[in-house]
């Protein structure tokens, strides 16, 4: 796996992604060749905007096996996309560009002898996914026929995983099932065994405040607690359910490698408060390793040349070593 090429999808053209990509390749050298899927015109526009100057090597993805690649230049698969300026307002105009970029990447990844490494830049869920998918995690699962997936927000010190992802709060409780909990724990455990060489210590949170409910049916008592008991019987290093309001205190979180929550903000809000950009989003359960920097398009910072590239550096570094 080491030193196989890393496919990098630009994603939303009007985002901070190319800015942090330019900063990343200027700051650090990687052993694995990087192959960027983007627009040549956009690349030149944004390089000029930020005063970067990199050589560009155009790649025909249908003949990708024939190239001897290194990182002395930007290895670019050009996907046509035209706009007048380096940055414009996010709109549906970029949807075809993003769709074609993912299609090319997935076509390459189907040839798993070439590479199994994918990074994608941020996209606008509102515009690109158009309520058809909860997120790119689910989009890629559908495109790769993957039935069991998990979103792992990873840091070497501590990672988090939500049982449900970008789901409205009123729908979360319906998706808290033993089956969903088991699937996420199986995937997390396998990931740590492969990439870290050990079984992780996992804390699982309750759905309700203090794991208590004023209603007769308490998901934490009826679903989460029995699921944890069964997983312990199967040999997993898991405990809980814990109350979400105290698990991230220093003396509590240091006991665990992963904290699994019931919904997105229950674990991502405290996690990002602790680690900020020092994290990457890994999709577990795909036939390839997909990572994205742990942030969105960040339209408030477009063109300001002040975005932090740390999350992208971490994403590439992870794949470069695995």
N, C-alpha and C positions, 0 to 999 in steps of 0.2 A: 504493500500500500504506500509506503513512504516514497516521496518524490514523484508520484504520479501527478499529472496536471490537476489544477484546481479550476473548475469552471465558475466564473463570476458573472452573474446577471446584473446589469445596471439597475433594473427595476424602473420605478417612476423617473422619467428624465428631469422633471422639475422637483428635484430633491437635493439633499446635501451629499448624496452618495458619491458622485464623481469627485467632489472636493475632498472627502475623506479617503477615497481611493488614491488620489494623487499624493496626498500627505503620507499615506501608508507606504507606498512604494518608494517614496523619497527617503523616509525614515528607516526603513528596514529591508534587508535582502532575504529572500526565501529560496529554499532549495527546490521546491516544487514549482514548475512553470505555471504562471497565472495566465488564463485565457479569459479575456473580458468580452462579454456579449453586449454590445452597445451600438450606438450610431457614430460613425466617423465624423459626420458634420457636428453632432452634439459634443463629441469629445474635443474637437478643435476649438469650438466656441467656448467651452468651459475652461479648457487649458489657458486660452487667451485671457479669459476673465480673471483667473487666479494667478496669472504670470508663471505658469508651469510650462516646461518644454521637454517633452518626452518623444523619442522616436516611436513610430507606430509600425507594426508588422501586420499586414492584413492576412487573415487566415480563411481559407475556404473550408467550412466545417465538414463538407462531404468528402474532403481529402485529408482530414485532420491527422490520420495515421502517418502521412508522408512527411510531416514537418518535424524538424529537430528544433525544439523550443528551449529557450532560456528566458531570463527576465532582464536582458539587456535593453529590451524595448517593450512596449505594450503590445502583447499579442491580441489582436482584435478581430472578432467576427462581427462584421458590419451589418447591422439591421437598419434598414432605411427609416429615417425619421427626420422630418423637416419642421423647424420653427424659426422665426425671424431672429430671436434673441437667445442668449445663453440660458435665460430663465424666463418662464412665463407662468401664468396661472395654471394650476392643475386642472385638467378637464378630461373628458372622455376621448380626446384626440389621441392620447398616448396608449389607449387600450390595445390597439392592434400591434403596436410596437412591443408592448410588454408580453402579449400573448405569443407573438412570433419568437421573442427571446426565450421564453420558457419552452416552447416547442423544440427549438434548436438544441437547447441544453438537455432536454429529456431524450431527444434522438441520440445525442452523444452518449448519455449515461446508460442507454439500453445496451450499448457495447461495453459491458462492465470490465472487459479486458483493458480498455483504454483508461478509464478512471471511474471512481465512484464518489468524487468529491464535488460538492456544489455549495456555492454561497450566492444568495440573492440579496440585492439591495431592497430598500423599503418600497412599498407600493401604497396607493390610496385604496383602502378597502371599499370606501364609498363609490369610487369611480370604476375601478377595475373589477372588483368582485360583484358589485351591484346586487348585494344581498343573496347571491346564489351560493356563497360559501362563507363560513364564519371567519376564515383567514387563509393565508397562503399555506399553512399547515394542512388544512382540509383540502385545499385546491390541489396540492401536490399528491396527497393521498389518493384523491379521485383519479388524477392523471396517471398514477403508477399502480392503480388497483390494490392499494394497501388498505386493509380493513381495520387494523389495530395500530393506533398511533398515539404519541404523547408529545406534549410541548415541555421540554426541559430547558429552563433558564439556568445556564451553567456557569458556575465559578468554582475553581478548584477547592476553595474553602467551604463553600456551601452552595447548593443548588435548590431550586424550587420547581414544582410541577403542579399545575392546576388540573383537577379532574375534568372540569369544563373550561373551555377557552373563551372565545368572544361571544358569550351567550348572555342575553338579557337576564338580569337578576330574577325576574319573576318566573323564568323557565329553569333555573338552576336545579331546584329541588327535584324536579322530574327526572333529571339525568344522574342523580346520585344513586347508583345501584352497586351491588356487590360485584357484578360483572365488570363495570367500568373501573372500579377500584382495583380489582385483580389485574386487569389488562395493563393499567398504568404501572403498577408495582412490578409486574413481570418485565416490562420493557426497561424500566429504570434499573432494576437489578442486573439484567443482561448487559446494559450499556456500561455500568460500572465494572463488571467482571471483565469485559473485553478491553475497555480503555483505561481503567485504573487498577485492575488486577485484584479487586477485593469486592466482597459483598457490602453494599452501603448500609449504614444505619439510617433508617427512615422514620421520620415522625409524620403522622397523619393528623390533620386537623378536623375538628367537628364543623358542621355546617352552621349550627346555631350559637348565639352568644353564650359563652361558658359551657357549651355542649348541652344546654338545657332548653326546653321548650314549654311554653304555657299550653300548647295544644296536646291532645292525646297522643298523636303520632309524633315521635321524636326520631328523626333520621339518624342521629348519632347513636341512639340506643338500639334501634331496630336494624340499621344497615351497616354503619361504619364500625361499631364495636364488634359485631359478629365477623365482619370481613377481616379485621385485624387479628382476631383470635384464630381464624382459619389460616391466615398467612403465617402466623407464628408456628402453627402446627406443621406447615409445609417447609419450615426452615428459614423463613425470611427474617431479617433483623429489623422488625418494625414494631412500633408502639404507638399508642393513642387510643381514642381521639383526644387531642389536646385543645385547649382553648386558644383561639387565634390571637387574643390580645396580649398574651405573655410569652408565646413560644419564641419570639424573635429577640427576647432579652438575652444578653450576652451569655449568661451562665446556662441558659436553656438551649440556645441554638448551637453552642459549641459541642453539644453531645451528639449531634447528628450531621450526616453528610447531605441529606436531602430532606426538605420539608414539603409534604404534599398537601395542598389545600383543595377546597371544594370548588372554588371559583377564581377567576382571573385576578381580580384586585386584592383578594384575600392574602395572596402570597407575593404578587409582583410589586405591590406598593411598598411594603416594608423592605423587600429585597433590593429594589432600586434605590431606596433611601440609604441603604447600607453600602451598596457597591457601585452605584451610579453607572458609568460606562464600562466598568470592569466585569462584563458578563456577555455571554453569547446565547442565542436562541437555537437550540438543537432539536430537530424533529426526529423522534425515535420511531422505529417501525417501518421506515421506508427502505427500499432495496438499495439505497445509496445514502451517504451521509450528507444531510442538508443542514446548513447553518446560516443564520442571518445575524447581522449586527442587531443589538437589542435596543433599537430605536426606530422611529418612523421617518417620513420625509422631512419633517421639521421645517415647514414653509416659512416660519418666522426668521430663520437664519439663512435663507437662500442668498447666495452671492456675497455674504459678509466675510467669508474666509476665516471664520472663528469656530467652526465645528470641530469637535474632539474625535480623532480617528481611533481611539483606544479599542472600542468594541470590534471594529473591523480588523485591526491588528491582531486581537485575540482570536478572532474567527479563523483568519488565515494561518496563524501560528498553530492552532489546534490541528488543522488539517495537514499542515506541513510536517507535523511530528507523528501523525497517525496514518 
